[in-house]
Amino acid sequence: MTNSGTVLWITGLSGAGKTTVSSRVQEFLRSRKVPALLIDGDRMREALRDPTYGYDRESRLAGARRYARFAKMVADQGFAAIVSTISLFHEVHDWNRANLPGYFEVFLDVPEEVRRARDPKGLYAAHVRGDNGSMGGLDLAVELPRSPDLRLDNSGDENSIDTIADRIVDAFLERFPEGIFRR
């Protein structure tokens, strides 16, 4: 199988805007006739419905490995796989760089106070109440990317999403000028 696809790995902590940004990147790619599949961490959990897949470090690491292998399968079939996940583990990022075709890592860096204010899933509020003791970056140690291909501050409002998505697509085009985007 040829490695004609790519993997855009968009990561950040809860509330960083990963799903929103990744969805917009997918729209931009599809408008350019690039076959793009979004692999969202929350949607994958829902689809898999694996009762052993928790929120502890080991479960999160196993999930990140699953996403990476699935992304490889998708990219090997000529798609742009857009992975939207927390998955903040150096060993996963290292494996991705060594094994995923056209790998491009984006870290959405958002201050904690902004993430707490957004709280789209109510996770920070649950944490304050003591109902969520498995928050990455609070209770669970995370390993922020050592050298992402692109680090973006996504502290803005909904109006900045197009700008962020444009920057991701532009940076990727610059990095891989002969890749899937140039079909």
Helices and strands as residue ranges (DSSP letters): E 6-11, H 18-31, E 36-40, H 41-48, H 57-76, E 80-84, H 90-99, E 103-109, H 112-118, H 123-129, E 150-153, G 158-160, H 161-175, G 180-182
